[in-house]
Amino acid sequence: MESLASLLSTGDLVDLSATAATSFALIAAAEIGDKSQLVCMTLASRHRPTPVMLGALAAFALLNTLAVVFGVAIANWLPPYLVGAIVALLFAIFGLHALRAKDDGDDEEVEEKSGHGIFFTTFVLLTVAEFGDKTQLAVVALSSTQVPAAVWLGATAALAATSALGILAGRTILQKIPIVLLHRISGVFFLILALLAAWQAYTAYSGS
């Protein structure tokens, strides 16, 4: 991953901030009410919140690093217009899936494995639950077309924020705001990004 100094010397700080903000908003909208937040909520209801939060941060940092590395590799292997088309397709699928989501009351208990510490339990549960999930694929897609470090920073900050909400106030928020509404907002956001990615793919193909 590129160092912050090299990024600032080669890129526009405004563009980097915009990429990080986009990544943050996209991942946060997708993760509110999702299984990773429910995992944190359930574990924090039975254990001290600090090791749960640290375990979540470690898991998301690892998953986002893998996603960014894979996204950069894709960008180097494939032509820009094809990358853009793949990104547009992924975001469109995520958006349509979110718009079709129903409130199924999925708040199943997460059973802690005996013999493991709270930190390790949280780390393992979230790593397994989120590996290959839509948010990790979204990070892959974003990092294939945007500055990887900014995408990683925004995505990790978003997952940390949603985990903290799940630990500290998730139950209150989810009781007042219907899950279905949150999924609808997430779906619209994904579809807007899909249109933008499709336009970028078209312009890249036209210019090639």
TORRO-172238 format. One record per residue: x, y negated, z of N, C-alpha, C in turn. Coordinates in Angstrom, 1 decimal. Last residue first. Example, Ala and Ser with C-alpha at 12.3 -4.5 7.8 and 13.67 -1.06 7.14 Angstrom:
# TORRO-172238
+--------+--------+--------+--------+--------+--------+--------+--------+--------+
!    npx !    npy !    npz !   capx !   capy !   capz !    cpx !    cpy !    cpz !
+--------+--------+--------+--------+--------+--------+--------+--------+--------+
!   12.8 !    2.2 !    7.1 !   13.7 !    1.1 !    7.1 !   12.9 !    0.0 !    7.9 !
!   13.2 !    5.7 !    7.8 !   12.3 !    4.5 !    7.8 !   13.2 !    3.3 !    7.8 !
+--------+--------+--------+--------+--------+--------+--------+--------+--------+
END
This chain:
# TORRO-172238
+--------+--------+--------+--------+--------+--------+--------+--------+--------+
!    npx !    npy !    npz !   capx !   capy !   capz !    cpx !    cpy !    cpz !
+--------+--------+--------+--------+--------+--------+--------+--------+--------+
!  -10.2 !   -4.5 !  -25.8 !   -9.1 !   -3.5 !  -26.0 !   -9.0 !   -3.2 !  -27.5 !
!  -12.2 !   -6.2 !  -25.3 !  -10.9 !   -6.8 !  -25.5 !   -9.8 !   -5.8 !  -25.9 !
!  -14.4 !   -4.5 !  -25.0 !  -14.4 !   -5.4 !  -26.1 !  -13.0 !   -6.0 !  -26.4 !
!  -13.6 !   -3.3 !  -22.6 !  -13.7 !   -2.4 !  -23.8 !  -13.7 !   -3.3 !  -25.1 !
!  -13.8 !   -5.4 !  -20.9 !  -12.5 !   -4.8 !  -21.0 !  -12.5 !   -3.9 !  -22.3 !
!  -16.6 !   -6.0 !  -21.1 !  -15.6 !   -7.0 !  -21.5 !  -14.2 !   -6.4 !  -21.7 !
!  -17.6 !   -3.6 !  -20.0 !  -17.9 !   -4.0 !  -21.4 !  -16.9 !   -5.0 !  -21.9 !
!  -16.6 !   -3.6 !  -17.4 !  -16.2 !   -2.5 !  -18.3 !  -16.5 !   -2.9 !  -19.8 !
!  -17.9 !   -5.9 !  -16.5 !  -16.4 !   -5.9 !  -16.5 !  -15.9 !   -4.8 !  -17.5 !
!  -20.5 !   -5.0 !  -16.5 !  -20.1 !   -6.1 !  -17.4 !  -18.6 !   -6.2 !  -17.5 !
!  -20.4 !   -3.0 !  -14.6 !  -20.7 !   -2.6 !  -16.0 !  -20.3 !   -3.7 !  -17.0 !
!  -19.8 !   -4.5 !  -12.4 !  -18.8 !   -3.5 !  -12.8 !  -19.1 !   -3.1 !  -14.3 !
!  -22.3 !   -5.8 !  -12.2 !  -21.0 !   -6.6 !  -12.3 !  -19.9 !   -5.7 !  -12.9 !
!  -24.0 !   -3.7 !  -11.8 !  -24.2 !   -4.5 !  -12.9 !  -22.9 !   -5.3 !  -13.2 !
!  -23.1 !   -2.7 !   -9.3 !  -23.0 !   -1.9 !  -10.5 !  -23.2 !   -2.7 !  -11.8 !
!  -23.6 !   -4.9 !   -7.6 !  -22.2 !   -4.6 !   -7.9 !  -22.1 !   -3.6 !   -9.1 !
!  -26.4 !   -4.5 !   -7.7 !  -25.8 !   -5.8 !   -8.1 !  -24.4 !   -5.6 !   -8.5 !
!  -26.6 !   -2.0 !   -6.5 !  -27.1 !   -2.2 !   -7.8 !  -26.5 !   -3.5 !   -8.5 !
!  -25.7 !   -2.5 !   -3.8 !  -25.0 !   -1.6 !   -4.7 !  -25.4 !   -1.8 !   -6.2 !
!  -27.8 !   -4.3 !   -3.0 !  -26.4 !   -4.7 !   -3.0 !  -25.5 !   -3.8 !   -4.0 !
!  -30.0 !   -2.6 !   -3.0 !  -30.0 !   -3.7 !   -3.9 !  -28.5 !   -4.3 !   -4.1 !
!  -29.2 !   -0.8 !   -1.0 !  -29.4 !   -0.3 !   -2.3 !  -29.4 !   -1.5 !   -3.3 !
!  -29.1 !   -2.4 !    1.3 !  -27.9 !   -1.7 !    0.9 !  -28.0 !   -1.3 !   -0.6 !
!  -31.8 !   -3.0 !    1.5 !  -30.9 !   -4.0 !    1.3 !  -29.6 !   -3.5 !    0.8 !
!  -32.8 !   -0.4 !    1.9 !  -33.3 !   -1.1 !    0.7 !  -32.3 !   -2.2 !    0.5 !
!  -31.7 !    0.3 !    4.4 !  -31.3 !    1.1 !    3.2 !  -31.7 !    0.3 !    1.9 !
!  -33.1 !   -1.5 !    6.0 !  -31.6 !   -1.6 !    5.9 !  -31.1 !   -0.8 !    4.6 !
!  -35.7 !   -0.5 !    5.7 !  -35.4 !   -1.8 !    5.2 !  -33.9 !   -2.0 !    5.0 !
!  -35.4 !    2.0 !    7.0 !  -35.7 !    1.9 !    5.5 !  -35.4 !    0.6 !    5.0 !
!  -35.0 !    1.4 !    9.6 !  -33.9 !    1.9 !    8.8 !  -34.1 !    1.8 !    7.3 !
!  -36.3 !   -1.7 !   10.9 !  -36.6 !   -0.3 !   10.3 !  -35.4 !    0.1 !    9.5 !
!  -35.2 !   -3.1 !   13.8 !  -35.1 !   -3.2 !   12.3 !  -35.3 !   -1.9 !   11.7 !
!  -35.5 !   -2.3 !   16.4 !  -36.2 !   -3.5 !   16.0 !  -36.2 !   -3.7 !   14.5 !
!  -34.0 !   -0.1 !   16.8 !  -35.4 !    0.0 !   17.2 !  -36.2 !   -1.2 !   16.7 !
!  -31.5 !   -0.8 !   16.0 !  -32.2 !    0.1 !   15.1 !  -33.7 !    0.3 !   15.5 !
!  -30.8 !   -2.5 !   18.1 !  -30.9 !   -3.0 !   16.8 !  -31.8 !   -2.1 !   15.9 !
!  -30.7 !   -0.7 !   20.3 !  -31.6 !   -1.9 !   20.3 !  -31.9 !   -2.4 !   18.9 !
!  -28.7 !    1.1 !   19.5 !  -30.1 !    1.6 !   19.8 !  -31.1 !    0.4 !   19.7 !
!  -26.4 !   -0.5 !   19.2 !  -27.0 !    0.2 !   18.1 !  -28.4 !    0.6 !   18.3 !
!  -24.7 !   -1.8 !   21.0 !  -26.1 !   -2.2 !   20.9 !  -26.8 !   -1.6 !   19.7 !
!  -22.2 !   -0.3 !   21.3 !  -22.7 !   -1.3 !   22.2 !  -24.2 !   -1.6 !   22.2 !
!  -22.0 !    1.7 !   19.3 !  -21.5 !    1.9 !   20.7 !  -22.2 !    1.0 !   21.7 !
!  -22.9 !    0.5 !   17.0 !  -23.5 !    1.8 !   17.4 !  -23.2 !    2.1 !   18.9 !
!  -21.2 !   -1.7 !   16.9 !  -22.7 !   -1.9 !   17.0 !  -23.3 !   -0.6 !   17.5 !
!  -18.8 !   -0.4 !   16.4 !  -19.0 !   -1.1 !   17.7 !  -20.5 !   -1.4 !   17.9 !
!  -19.4 !    0.6 !   13.9 !  -19.1 !    1.6 !   15.0 !  -19.3 !    0.9 !   16.3 !
!  -19.5 !   -1.7 !   12.4 !  -20.7 !   -0.9 !   12.5 !  -20.6 !    0.1 !   13.7 !
!  -16.8 !   -2.6 !   12.8 !  -18.0 !   -3.4 !   13.2 !  -19.2 !   -2.6 !   13.4 !
!  -15.4 !   -0.6 !   11.5 !  -15.1 !   -0.9 !   12.9 !  -16.3 !   -1.7 !   13.5 !
!  -16.3 !   -0.9 !    9.0 !  -16.6 !    0.4 !    9.7 !  -16.4 !    0.2 !   11.2 !
!  -15.3 !   -3.5 !    8.4 !  -16.8 !   -3.2 !    8.3 !  -17.1 !   -1.9 !    9.1 !
!  -12.6 !   -3.1 !    8.5 !  -13.2 !   -4.0 !    9.5 !  -14.7 !   -3.8 !    9.5 !
!  -12.3 !   -1.3 !    6.4 !  -12.0 !   -0.8 !    7.8 !  -12.6 !   -1.8 !    8.8 !
!  -13.0 !   -2.9 !    4.3 !  -13.8 !   -1.7 !    4.5 !  -13.5 !   -1.2 !    6.0 !
!  -11.2 !   -5.0 !    4.3 !  -12.6 !   -5.3 !    4.5 !  -13.4 !   -4.1 !    4.9 !
!   -8.7 !   -3.6 !    4.1 !   -9.0 !   -4.5 !    5.2 !  -10.5 !   -4.7 !    5.4 !
!   -9.0 !   -2.3 !    1.6 !   -8.8 !   -1.5 !    2.8 !   -9.2 !   -2.4 !    4.0 !
!   -9.3 !   -4.6 !   -0.1 !  -10.4 !   -3.6 !    0.0 !  -10.3 !   -2.8 !    1.3 !
!   -6.8 !   -5.7 !    0.3 !   -7.9 !   -6.5 !    0.6 !   -9.1 !   -5.6 !    0.8 !
!   -5.1 !   -3.7 !   -0.8 !   -5.0 !   -4.0 !    0.6 !   -6.2 !   -4.8 !    1.1 !
!   -6.0 !   -3.5 !   -3.6 !   -6.2 !   -2.4 !   -2.6 !   -6.1 !   -2.8 !   -1.2 !
!   -7.8 !   -5.8 !   -5.4 !   -6.5 !   -5.7 !   -4.7 !   -6.7 !   -4.6 !   -3.6 !
!   -9.9 !   -3.8 !   -7.7 !   -9.6 !   -5.0 !   -6.9 !   -8.2 !   -4.7 !   -6.2 !
!  -10.3 !   -1.4 !   -9.0 !  -10.4 !   -2.6 !   -9.8 !  -10.0 !   -3.8 !   -9.0 !
!   -9.9 !    0.6 !   -7.2 !   -9.4 !    0.9 !   -8.5 !   -9.5 !   -0.4 !   -9.4 !
!  -11.1 !   -0.2 !   -4.9 !   -9.7 !   -0.3 !   -4.9 !   -9.1 !    0.0 !   -6.3 !
!  -13.8 !    0.5 !   -5.5 !  -13.4 !   -0.9 !   -5.4 !  -11.9 !   -1.1 !   -5.5 !
!  -13.7 !    3.3 !   -5.5 !  -14.1 !    2.6 !   -6.7 !  -13.6 !    1.1 !   -6.6 !
!  -12.9 !    3.9 !   -2.9 !  -12.1 !    4.4 !   -4.1 !  -12.4 !    3.5 !   -5.3 !
!  -15.0 !    2.8 !   -1.5 !  -13.7 !    2.2 !   -1.3 !  -12.8 !    2.7 !   -2.5 !
!  -17.0 !    4.5 !   -2.4 !  -17.1 !    3.1 !   -2.7 !  -15.8 !    2.4 !   -2.6 !
!  -16.2 !    6.9 !   -1.2 !  -16.2 !    6.8 !   -2.7 !  -16.3 !    5.3 !   -3.1 !
!  -16.7 !    6.2 !    1.4 !  -15.3 !    6.4 !    1.0 !  -15.2 !    6.4 !   -0.5 !
!  -19.5 !    5.9 !    1.3 !  -18.6 !    4.7 !    1.6 !  -17.2 !    4.9 !    1.2 !
!  -20.4 !    8.4 !    0.7 !  -20.6 !    7.3 !   -0.3 !  -19.7 !    6.1 !    0.0 !
!  -17.8 !   10.9 !    1.7 !  -19.1 !   10.2 !    1.8 !  -19.2 !    9.0 !    0.8 !
!  -15.4 !   12.1 !    1.8 !  -16.2 !   12.3 !    0.5 !  -17.5 !   11.6 !    0.6 !
!  -15.7 !   12.2 !    5.2 !  -14.8 !   12.6 !    4.1 !  -15.7 !   12.9 !    2.8 !
!  -17.4 !   11.8 !    7.3 !  -17.3 !   10.8 !    6.3 !  -16.4 !   11.1 !    5.1 !
!  -17.3 !   14.1 !    8.9 !  -18.6 !   13.6 !    8.5 !  -18.5 !   12.6 !    7.3 !
!  -14.5 !   14.5 !    9.4 !  -15.3 !   15.5 !    8.7 !  -16.6 !   14.9 !    8.1 !
!  -14.0 !   12.1 !   10.8 !  -13.2 !   12.4 !    9.6 !  -14.0 !   13.4 !    8.8 !
!  -15.8 !   12.2 !   12.9 !  -16.0 !   11.2 !   11.9 !  -15.2 !   11.5 !   10.6 !
!  -14.9 !   14.5 !   14.4 !  -16.3 !   14.4 !   13.9 !  -16.4 !   13.4 !   12.8 !
!  -12.2 !   13.7 !   14.9 !  -12.5 !   14.9 !   14.1 !  -13.9 !   14.8 !   13.5 !
!  -12.5 !   11.4 !   16.5 !  -11.7 !   11.4 !   15.3 !  -12.1 !   12.5 !   14.4 !
!  -14.0 !   12.3 !   18.7 !  -14.6 !   11.3 !   17.8 !  -13.8 !   11.3 !   16.5 !
!  -12.2 !   14.2 !   19.7 !  -13.5 !   14.6 !   19.3 !  -14.1 !   13.6 !   18.3 !
!  -10.0 !   12.5 !   20.4 !   -9.9 !   13.6 !   19.4 !  -11.2 !   14.0 !   18.8 !
!  -11.3 !   11.0 !   22.4 !  -10.7 !   10.4 !   21.2 !  -10.6 !   11.4 !   20.1 !
!  -12.1 !   12.9 !   24.3 !  -13.1 !   12.1 !   23.7 !  -12.5 !   11.5 !   22.4 !
!  -10.3 !   16.0 !   23.9 !  -10.5 !   14.7 !   24.5 !  -11.6 !   14.0 !   23.7 !
!  -11.5 !   19.4 !   24.0 !  -10.9 !   18.3 !   23.3 !  -11.2 !   17.0 !   24.0 !
!  -12.9 !   21.3 !   25.3 !  -11.4 !   21.4 !   25.3 !  -10.7 !   20.3 !   24.6 !
!  -15.7 !   21.7 !   23.2 !  -15.1 !   21.8 !   24.5 !  -13.6 !   21.9 !   24.4 !
!  -17.1 !   19.4 !   21.1 !  -16.4 !   20.6 !   21.2 !  -15.7 !   20.6 !   22.6 !
!  -20.3 !   18.0 !   21.3 !  -18.9 !   17.8 !   21.5 !  -18.2 !   19.2 !   21.7 !
!  -22.9 !   17.6 !   19.0 !  -22.4 !   18.4 !   20.1 !  -20.8 !   18.4 !   20.2 !
!  -25.0 !   15.1 !   18.5 !  -23.7 !   15.6 !   18.1 !  -23.1 !   16.3 !   19.2 !
!  -28.5 !   15.3 !   17.8 !  -27.4 !   15.2 !   18.7 !  -26.1 !   15.7 !   18.1 !
!  -30.1 !   13.3 !   15.2 !  -29.7 !   14.6 !   15.8 !  -28.5 !   14.4 !   16.8 !
!  -31.8 !   11.5 !   14.1 !  -30.9 !   11.1 !   15.2 !  -30.5 !   12.3 !   16.0 !
!  -33.6 !   10.7 !   11.6 !  -32.4 !   11.6 !   11.7 !  -31.5 !   11.1 !   12.8 !
!  -36.0 !    9.8 !   10.6 !  -35.8 !    9.9 !   12.1 !  -34.6 !   10.8 !   12.4 !
!  -36.4 !    9.3 !    8.0 !  -36.7 !   10.7 !    8.5 !  -36.3 !   10.9 !    9.9 !
!  -37.4 !    7.0 !    6.0 !  -37.1 !    7.0 !    7.5 !  -37.4 !    8.4 !    8.0 !
!  -35.7 !    7.5 !    2.9 !  -36.9 !    7.5 !    3.7 !  -36.5 !    7.5 !    5.2 !
!  -34.3 !    6.2 !   -0.1 !  -34.2 !    6.8 !    1.2 !  -35.4 !    6.6 !    2.0 !
!  -34.3 !    4.9 !   -2.5 !  -35.2 !    6.1 !   -2.4 !  -35.2 !    6.7 !   -1.0 !
!  -32.2 !    3.1 !   -2.3 !  -33.6 !    2.6 !   -2.5 !  -34.6 !    3.7 !   -2.3 !
!  -30.0 !    4.8 !   -2.1 !  -30.4 !    4.0 !   -0.9 !  -31.8 !    3.5 !   -1.1 !
!  -30.0 !    5.8 !   -4.7 !  -30.2 !    6.8 !   -3.6 !  -30.6 !    6.0 !   -2.3 !
!  -29.5 !    3.5 !   -6.2 !  -30.8 !    4.2 !   -6.4 !  -31.0 !    5.2 !   -5.2 !
!  -26.9 !    3.0 !   -5.2 !  -28.0 !    2.0 !   -5.0 !  -29.3 !    2.7 !   -5.1 !
!  -25.4 !    5.2 !   -5.9 !  -25.5 !    4.9 !   -4.5 !  -26.7 !    4.0 !   -4.3 !
!  -25.6 !    4.9 !   -8.7 !  -26.1 !    6.1 !   -8.0 !  -26.4 !    5.9 !   -6.6 !
!  -24.4 !    2.5 !   -9.1 !  -25.8 !    2.6 !   -9.5 !  -26.4 !    3.8 !   -8.8 !
!  -21.8 !    3.1 !   -8.3 !  -22.5 !    2.1 !   -7.5 !  -24.0 !    2.2 !   -7.9 !
!  -21.1 !    5.0 !  -10.3 !  -21.1 !    5.3 !   -8.9 !  -22.0 !    4.4 !   -8.1 !
!  -21.3 !    3.4 !  -12.6 !  -22.1 !    4.6 !  -12.5 !  -22.2 !    5.0 !  -11.0 !
!  -19.3 !    1.4 !  -12.2 !  -20.7 !    1.0 !  -12.3 !  -21.6 !    2.2 !  -12.1 !
!  -17.0 !    3.1 !  -12.1 !  -17.4 !    2.3 !  -10.9 !  -18.9 !    1.9 !  -11.0 !
!  -17.0 !    4.0 !  -14.7 !  -17.1 !    5.0 !  -13.6 !  -17.6 !    4.3 !  -12.3 !
!  -16.6 !    1.6 !  -16.1 !  -17.8 !    2.4 !  -16.3 !  -18.1 !    3.4 !  -15.2 !
!  -14.0 !    0.9 !  -15.1 !  -15.2 !    0.0 !  -14.8 !  -16.5 !    0.8 !  -15.0 !
!  -12.5 !    2.9 !  -16.2 !  -12.6 !    2.8 !  -14.7 !  -13.8 !    1.9 !  -14.4 !
!  -12.8 !    2.3 !  -18.9 !  -13.4 !    3.6 !  -18.3 !  -13.5 !    3.6 !  -16.8 !
!  -11.6 !   -0.1 !  -19.1 !  -13.0 !   -0.1 !  -19.4 !  -13.6 !    1.2 !  -18.9 !
!   -8.9 !    0.5 !  -18.3 !   -9.7 !   -0.4 !  -17.5 !  -11.2 !   -0.2 !  -17.8 !
!   -7.9 !    4.0 !  -18.6 !   -8.0 !    2.6 !  -19.2 !   -9.0 !    1.8 !  -18.4 !
!   -6.3 !    5.8 !  -15.9 !   -7.4 !    5.6 !  -16.8 !   -7.4 !    4.2 !  -17.4 !
!   -4.1 !    5.7 !  -14.1 !   -4.2 !    6.8 !  -15.1 !   -5.2 !    6.5 !  -16.2 !
!   -4.3 !    3.6 !  -12.4 !   -3.1 !    3.7 !  -13.2 !   -3.2 !    4.8 !  -14.3 !
!   -6.8 !    4.0 !  -11.2 !   -6.6 !    2.7 !  -12.0 !   -5.4 !    2.9 !  -12.9 !
!   -6.3 !    6.3 !   -9.8 !   -7.2 !    6.3 !  -10.9 !   -7.0 !    5.1 !  -11.8 !
!   -4.5 !    5.3 !   -7.9 !   -4.0 !    6.3 !   -8.8 !   -5.0 !    6.4 !  -10.1 !
!   -6.1 !    3.6 !   -6.5 !   -5.0 !    3.0 !   -7.2 !   -4.5 !    4.0 !   -8.3 !
!   -7.9 !    5.5 !   -5.3 !   -8.4 !    4.5 !   -6.2 !   -7.3 !    3.9 !   -7.1 !
!   -6.1 !    6.9 !   -3.7 !   -6.8 !    7.6 !   -4.8 !   -7.3 !    6.6 !   -5.8 !
!   -5.5 !    4.9 !   -1.9 !   -4.4 !    5.5 !   -2.6 !   -5.0 !    6.2 !   -3.9 !
!   -8.0 !    4.4 !   -0.8 !   -7.3 !    3.3 !   -1.5 !   -6.2 !    3.9 !   -2.4 !
!   -8.6 !    6.8 !    0.5 !   -9.5 !    6.3 !   -0.6 !   -8.8 !    5.3 !   -1.4 !
!   -6.6 !    7.0 !    2.4 !   -6.7 !    8.0 !    1.4 !   -7.5 !    7.5 !    0.2 !
!   -7.4 !    4.7 !    3.9 !   -6.1 !    4.8 !    3.3 !   -6.0 !    5.8 !    2.1 !
!   -9.9 !    5.5 !    4.8 !   -9.8 !    4.3 !    3.9 !   -8.4 !    4.3 !    3.2 !
!   -9.2 !    7.6 !    6.5 !  -10.1 !    7.8 !    5.4 !  -10.0 !    6.7 !    4.3 !
!   -7.6 !    6.2 !    8.5 !   -7.1 !    7.3 !    7.7 !   -7.9 !    7.5 !    6.4 !
!   -9.4 !    4.4 !    9.5 !   -8.1 !    3.9 !    8.9 !   -7.5 !    5.0 !    8.0 !
!  -11.4 !    6.0 !   10.5 !  -11.7 !    5.2 !    9.4 !  -10.4 !    4.6 !    8.7 !
!  -10.0 !    7.3 !   12.6 !  -10.6 !    8.1 !   11.5 !  -10.8 !    7.2 !   10.3 !
!   -9.3 !    5.1 !   14.2 !   -8.2 !    6.0 !   13.7 !   -8.8 !    6.8 !   12.5 !
!  -11.8 !    4.1 !   14.9 !  -10.9 !    3.3 !   14.2 !   -9.8 !    4.1 !   13.5 !
!  -12.8 !    6.3 !   16.4 !  -13.5 !    5.9 !   15.2 !  -12.6 !    5.0 !   14.3 !
!  -11.1 !    6.3 !   18.6 !  -11.1 !    7.5 !   17.7 !  -11.8 !    7.1 !   16.4 !
!  -11.7 !    3.8 !   19.7 !  -10.4 !    4.1 !   19.2 !  -10.3 !    5.3 !   18.2 !
!  -14.4 !    4.3 !   20.5 !  -14.1 !    3.3 !   19.5 !  -12.7 !    3.5 !   18.9 !
!  -14.0 !    6.3 !   22.3 !  -14.9 !    6.6 !   21.2 !  -14.5 !    5.6 !   20.1 !
!  -12.4 !    5.1 !   24.3 !  -11.8 !    6.2 !   23.5 !  -12.7 !    6.5 !   22.2 !
!  -14.5 !    3.1 !   25.1 !  -13.2 !    2.7 !   24.6 !  -12.5 !    3.9 !   23.8 !
!  -16.8 !    4.2 !   26.3 !  -16.9 !    3.7 !   25.0 !  -15.5 !    3.4 !   24.3 !
!  -17.0 !    7.3 !   28.0 !  -16.6 !    6.0 !   28.0 !  -16.4 !    5.4 !   26.6 !
!  -20.0 !    9.3 !   27.1 !  -18.6 !    9.1 !   27.5 !  -18.2 !    7.6 !   27.5 !
!  -22.6 !    9.4 !   26.3 !  -22.2 !   10.4 !   27.2 !  -20.8 !   10.2 !   27.7 !
!  -23.0 !    7.4 !   24.5 !  -24.0 !    7.5 !   25.5 !  -23.6 !    8.5 !   26.6 !
!  -21.0 !    7.7 !   22.7 !  -20.8 !    6.6 !   23.7 !  -21.9 !    6.7 !   24.8 !
!  -22.0 !    9.8 !   21.1 !  -20.8 !   10.0 !   22.0 !  -20.7 !    9.0 !   23.1 !
!  -24.1 !    8.4 !   19.9 !  -24.4 !    9.6 !   20.7 !  -23.2 !    9.8 !   21.6 !
!  -22.8 !    6.3 !   18.5 !  -23.9 !    6.0 !   19.5 !  -24.1 !    7.2 !   20.4 !
!  -21.2 !    7.7 !   16.8 !  -20.6 !    6.8 !   17.8 !  -21.6 !    6.5 !   18.9 !
!  -23.1 !    9.0 !   15.2 !  -22.1 !    9.8 !   16.0 !  -21.5 !    8.9 !   17.1 !
!  -24.4 !    6.8 !   14.1 !  -25.2 !    7.7 !   15.0 !  -24.2 !    8.5 !   15.9 !
!  -22.4 !    5.9 !   12.4 !  -22.9 !    5.0 !   13.5 !  -23.7 !    5.8 !   14.6 !
!  -22.3 !    8.0 !   10.7 !  -21.1 !    7.7 !   11.5 !  -21.5 !    6.8 !   12.7 !
!  -24.8 !    8.1 !    9.4 !  -24.4 !    9.1 !   10.4 !  -23.2 !    8.8 !   11.3 !
!  -26.2 !    4.8 !    9.4 !  -25.8 !    6.0 !    8.8 !  -25.2 !    6.9 !    9.9 !
!  -27.0 !    2.3 !   10.4 !  -27.9 !    3.4 !   10.5 !  -27.5 !    4.7 !    9.9 !
!  -24.8 !    0.8 !    8.1 !  -25.8 !    0.5 !    9.2 !  -26.9 !    1.6 !    9.2 !
!  -23.4 !    1.4 !    5.9 !  -23.1 !    2.2 !    7.1 !  -24.1 !    1.9 !    8.2 !
!  -23.9 !   -0.4 !    3.8 !  -24.1 !    1.0 !    3.6 !  -24.1 !    1.8 !    4.9 !
!  -23.2 !   -2.8 !    4.9 !  -24.6 !   -2.6 !    4.5 !  -24.9 !   -1.1 !    4.3 !
!  -20.4 !   -2.4 !    5.2 !  -21.3 !   -2.6 !    6.4 !  -22.8 !   -2.4 !    6.1 !
!  -19.6 !   -2.2 !    2.5 !  -19.5 !   -1.0 !    3.4 !  -20.4 !   -1.2 !    4.7 !
!  -20.3 !   -4.8 !    1.6 !  -20.8 !   -3.6 !    0.9 !  -20.8 !   -2.4 !    1.9 !
!  -18.9 !   -6.6 !    3.3 !  -20.4 !   -6.6 !    3.1 !  -20.9 !   -5.3 !    2.6 !
!  -16.2 !   -5.8 !    2.8 !  -16.8 !   -5.7 !    4.2 !  -18.3 !   -5.7 !    4.1 !
!  -15.9 !   -6.2 !    0.1 !  -15.7 !   -4.9 !    0.6 !  -16.4 !   -4.7 !    2.0 !
!  -16.3 !   -9.0 !    0.1 !  -17.1 !   -8.1 !   -0.7 !  -17.1 !   -6.7 !   -0.1 !
!  -14.1 !   -9.8 !    1.7 !  -15.5 !  -10.1 !    2.1 !  -16.5 !   -9.2 !    1.4 !
!  -11.9 !   -8.9 !    0.1 !  -12.1 !   -8.4 !    1.5 !  -13.5 !   -8.6 !    2.0 !
!  -12.4 !  -10.6 !   -2.1 !  -12.4 !   -9.1 !   -2.2 !  -12.6 !   -8.5 !   -0.9 !
!  -12.1 !  -13.1 !   -1.0 !  -13.4 !  -12.7 !   -1.6 !  -13.5 !  -11.2 !   -1.7 !
!   -9.4 !  -13.0 !   -0.2 !  -10.4 !  -13.2 !    0.8 !  -11.8 !  -12.7 !    0.3 !
!   -8.2 !  -12.8 !   -2.7 !   -8.0 !  -11.8 !   -1.7 !   -9.1 !  -11.8 !   -0.7 !
!   -9.0 !  -15.3 !   -3.8 !   -9.5 !  -14.0 !   -4.4 !   -9.3 !  -12.8 !   -3.5 !
!   -7.7 !  -17.0 !   -2.1 !   -9.1 !  -17.1 !   -2.2 !   -9.7 !  -15.8 !   -2.8 !
!   -5.0 !  -16.4 !   -2.6 !   -5.6 !  -16.1 !   -1.3 !   -7.1 !  -16.1 !   -1.3 !
!   -4.0 !  -14.8 !   -5.5 !   -4.7 !  -16.0 !   -5.0 !   -5.3 !  -15.6 !   -3.7 !
!   -0.9 !  -13.0 !   -5.6 !   -2.3 !  -13.1 !   -5.8 !   -2.8 !  -14.4 !   -5.2 !
!    1.8 !  -12.9 !   -5.0 !    1.4 !  -12.6 !   -6.4 !   -0.1 !  -12.8 !   -6.6 !
!    2.2 !  -13.6 !   -2.4 !    3.1 !  -14.2 !   -3.4 !    2.6 !  -13.9 !   -4.8 !
!    0.4 !  -12.0 !   -1.1 !    0.2 !  -13.5 !   -1.0 !    1.0 !  -14.2 !   -2.0 !
!    1.4 !   -9.5 !   -1.5 !    0.1 !   -9.8 !   -2.0 !   -0.1 !  -11.3 !   -2.1 !
!    3.8 !   -9.6 !   -0.2 !    3.9 !   -9.5 !   -1.6 !    2.5 !   -9.8 !   -2.3 !
!    2.9 !   -9.9 !    2.5 !    3.7 !  -10.9 !    1.9 !    3.7 !  -10.8 !    0.4 !
!    1.5 !   -7.5 !    2.9 !    0.8 !   -8.7 !    2.9 !    1.6 !   -9.8 !    2.2 !
!    2.5 !   -4.8 !    0.7 !    2.6 !   -5.6 !    1.9 !    1.9 !   -6.9 !    1.8 !
!    0.4 !   -2.3 !   -0.8 !    1.3 !   -3.4 !   -0.9 !    1.3 !   -4.2 !    0.4 !
!    0.8 !    1.2 !    0.0 !    0.0 !    0.0 !    0.0 !    0.9 !   -1.2 !    0.0 !
+--------+--------+--------+--------+--------+--------+--------+--------+--------+
END
